[in-house]
């Protein structure tokens, strides 16, 4: 049987879900609904804060402005910190479903119960991905600058630099140019940076793709160990894991549509729709996509993880030692 066959994995995941006493979609709806309500609550508070900030005047207004900005910042950080732990709870639920264990809503909070291991894994992986992404962007920009693709940008910067102003002033004048000129000059940089990032980061991403499942399956495992176990399990199988993700292209497309809808206000279009409304619509689309297929998607990945655990670990064969080593000949003659 082919290892990590998407059809087989999906069939097994669908079968495991039918064995649940409670509907997996209901569990996904609760999970997505909590995220949706949290996002709407924070967005509504931010909207209220922004309205108050626009009307704050005088010394008392400045004090209230400071308080409102603090509240806005704290809420944003709190939500960004809590969401990954909530999502790890659903990973744990999917793992239990893949193993024919009954799952309830209490499983969704498992990420918070394992706060320490999950936090260490997120921090370590975030540092790795952030450093790697920065290096890829740096290399891509260097390649861009050293090729003729950067000539349109140089044509825009050269007249500004000839005025003898400081670098900060030149950059300020540059960003005051028409947006179309700036976009046309910078666009080639993305043509180089994006492929460089994909070529470098995709193999690393799939190397550590199973670390979340490892840490939720073995909570006593340290973050470095979880990454190492994931690297071992995915060795020589990363293309198969990529194909598994690509088989869910429709799920990712629905998520992308939700993201685009929520960011409609950033597009140069005047649709007459308030930003809060488009944000709510985008979040609702993402919530619907997760309700429809989120449990199926995560359970399929949990089944793949269990399948890899049962497979023998690929051990690289040592290279054969050279037969004729100079110092061996020296010792044999003496």
N, C-alpha and C positions, 0 to 999 in steps of 0.2 A: 504494500500500500504506500502511495506517495505521501511523504511527510508534509504536513501543513497544506494539504489540498483544500482550497477555499470552500468547495462544494461540500466536502465531507465535514469540515469544521462547522459550517453553517447548519448543516442537517443535524449534527449532534447538538449544537446550541439550541436549535428550535425544539428538538425533542426534550432537552433538559428543562426548557421553559414550560412546556406543557405539563410537566410533572409537578409544578409548583401549585400549592393549594391557593395561594393568592396570585392574582394576575401580575406578571412582571411589568406590564404596561402601567398598571396602577402604581406600582412602586416607582417607575420612571416618572410618572406624572407628579407624584409627591415630591420627588427629588427636583425636577425641573420647576415645579410650582413654587417651592421655597426659594429657589434662586431668582425666579421672576419677581416674586413679591419683595425680596430683599433689594433687587435692582430698582424696582419701581419706588420703593420707600426712600432709598438713598437719592434717586433722581428727583423725586418730589421735594425732598428736603433741600437739595441743592438748588432747585428752581426757586423755592421760597427764600433761601438765603441770598441768592443773586438778586431777587427783587428787593429785598431789604437793603442790600448793599448799595443798590442804585439810589435809594431814597435816604441813606444815612447822611446827616449833615451835622455840623457843630462838633463840640468836644464829646458830648454824649453819644453822638452818632459815630464818631471815630472809635470810641470804646466798644459800642455795639458791633461795629464793623470788624474789629479785632476778634471779638468773641465768635461771631458768625463764621469768619474765616477759619478759626480753630476747629469749630464744630464740623465744618465742611471737610477739612483735611483729615480729622480723626475718623469720620465716617468712611471716607474713601479708603484709608489704610485698613480699617477694621474689616471692610467688605473684601478687599483684595487678599487679606490674610486668611479670612475664614473660608472663602470659596474653595481653595485647593483641598482643605481637609474634608469639606463636605463632598467633594468629588471623589476623594479617595474612599469614602464610605460606600459609594456606589460601586467602585472597583471591588471592594470586599464583598458586596452583595452579589455581584456577577460571578465572583470566584466560587462562592457557596452554591449558587445555582448551577454552575458548571459541574459541581461535584455532587449533584442531586441532594443537596441539603436545603431544607425549607428556610425561606428568608422572610423576615418581617421588616417593618419600618425602623425598628431599633438598629438594624444593621447599618443604616445610612449614617449613623453617628459614630461609626467605628473609627473613622479617620481622626476625630477629636480625641477619642480614647487613647489613640496611639500617637499623640501629639509630638512627643520627642523624636521617635524614629522617622516619622513622616517629615517633620520640620528639617531634620538634618539631611534627609535625602533631597528635599527641595532646594535647600541652600547649596549643597554640594553640586547638584546637577545644574542649578542656575548659574553658579560661578563658572562651571565648565562650558556651558553653552554660551554664556555671555562673553567669556574670553575668546572662545573660538569664533563667534560671530564678529567680534571687534577685529580680530586678526584677518578674517576673510574680507571684511569691508576695507581694511587698510590695504591689503594686497590688491583688491579690485580697483581701488582709487589710484594706486600707483600705476597699475597697468593702463588705466584710463588716461592718466596724465602723460604717459610716455607714448601714447598712440595718437594718430591724427584725429581721433574722435574728440579730443579735448580742444582742438583748434577753435571751434565756435565759442567755447567758454573763454579762451585766451583773447579772442577778438573783442569780447565784451569787457574783459578786465583791463586790457592794455591801456585804453584811453583813460580809464579811471586811475591807474597807477602812475601815469605820466603827469598827473596833477601835483605830485609830490606830497600827497596826504598820507596819514598813517594807515596801517593795515585795517584798523577798526573802522576808520572813516571810509576807506575803499569798500569794505564789505557792506557798510550801511548804505552807501550809494548803489552798490550792486543790487541789493534787495529792493531798492526803490525802482528798478527798471520794470518794464512791462512783464507780466507773468508769462506771457507766451514766449518771449525771448529767453527768460530764465529757464523755462521748462524745456525749450528746444536745445539749450546748451547743456543742461544737466542730464537729460534723458539718456544719452549714450552711456553715462556712468552706470546707470541701473542695468543696462544691457550686459555689462561686464560683471558688475557686483553680484547680481542675482544668480547667474550660473555658477560663479565661484562659490557662493554660499551653499547652493544646492549640492554641488559636487563634493564639497568637504563635509557639510553638516549632515546630509542624509545618512551616510554610512554610520556616523557617530550616533545619530538619533536612534536608528534601528539597532545599534549595538546595545543601547541601554533602554530599549523599548519596553522590556519586561520588568524593569526595576520596581515599578509601582506594584505589580502583582507579587513580586518577591517580598517586598517589605510588608504587604498586607497578609501574605501567607506565612511569613516567618518574622514576626515583630521583633524578636530578639536579635535579628541580623542587623549589623551596623550598615551605615550608608555606603561605605566603600565596598563592603562585602556584597551588598545588594547589587551594586553596579557590576562587580566582578562576576557574580552568578549570572546576571543578565547577559554579560558579554560572553560567558561560556556557553549558555544555552542557545544564543543566536549565532554562534560561530558557523560560518559556511551556510547560513540559512537566512541571511538578511534580505536577499532578493525575494525569497518566498514570503517573508513578512511584508515586504513592500507590495507584492501582488495581492496579499490578503487585504491590505488597506485599500488598494486600488479597486478591489471587488466591491467596496462600499462607496464608490464614487458618488452615487446618488445621495447618500447620507451627508457627505461632506459638501455636496452642492447645495443641499437645503440649508446647511449651517452657513454657507457663504452668502446665500441669498438673504438670510436673516441679518448677517453682519452688514451687508450693503444697504439694506433697508434702514437699519438703525443709524447709518451714517449718511443719509441722504442730504442732511443739512450742510455737509462738508462739500457737496458737489456744487459747481457753479450753475445751479438751477433754482429758479424761483417758483416753487410749487405751491407756496402759500400755506404750507403745513407746518405747524410749530415743531421745533426740534424734539420736544418731549414726546409728542405723539409719534413721530417716526421712530424714535428710540424704543417706545413701547411696542410698536408694531414689529420692529426687528427682533426684540426680545421674545415676543409671542411666537414668531416664526421659528426661532431657535428652540423654544420650549416645545412647540408642536413636533418638530423634527426629532427631538430627544424622546418625547412620549411615543412617537411612532416606531422608532428604530434604535433608541439608545440602549435599551436593555439587550436587544438582540446583538448589537455591535459589541458591547463589552463582554457579554457571555461568550461570544465567538472567540474573542481574544483570550478569555480565561480558559476555554477548551484548548486553544493552541498552546498556552502555557503548560497545562497539564500534560499535553501530548509530548512536549519537549522534555518535561521532567522524566518521562518514562523511557526516553531514548538514551542510548549510550552516549556519554560525553565524548565528542571527537578529540582525540589526542594527537597532536602533530608528531609525525615521525622524526626522530633525530637524524641529522645529516651524518652520512658515513665519514668516519675519520680518514684523513689522507694516509695512504700506504707508505709513502716514502718521505719521512721527515728527516731533515739533515742531521739533527742531533741524535736520532736513533741510529743512523749509520755511523756516527762518530763513536757512540758507546759500544756498538757491536764490534767495531774494529779494535777497540781497546780491551 
